[in-house]
Amino acid sequence: MFDKSQIIHLIQQDLKHSQLTEALRNLGLDDGGLYSLDLMSLVAQLMQVPLEQMENFAEIYGSYLDQVIDCPISNLGTEIYPVAECCYNELQECFKRNY
């Protein structure tokens, strides 16, 4: 069974991947989505997001993928752990309000 910390770690890895692919894109090395990990779908599944909430989920999650680009890039991505945690908490709060 996955717990909160494991889901946050997945989000953190997706955020780090987003940073790296954006940095490559800025260097002119656009992969056209070929190397997408689609961890968003896995996170949604682990958080048991109802189908009718997927659009809202994707909007919130995507906003964090966009904002993390401005965070420092490091080997372990420890600087973005708080961003991943904030993303998880915002997603949880959103679904609590809609039940």
Sequence and secondary structure as in RCSB ss.txt:
>XXXX:A:sequence
MFDKSQIIHLIQQDLKHSQLTEALRNLGLDDGGLYSLDLMSLVAQLMQVPLEQMENFAEIYGSYLDQVIDCPISN
LGTEIYPVAECCYNELQECFKRNY
>XXXX:A:secstr
   HHHHHHHHHHHHHHHHHHHHHHHTT   TTTT   HHHHHHHHTT  GGGHHHHHHHHHHHHHHGGGS   S
S GGGHHHHHHHHHHHHHHHHHT 
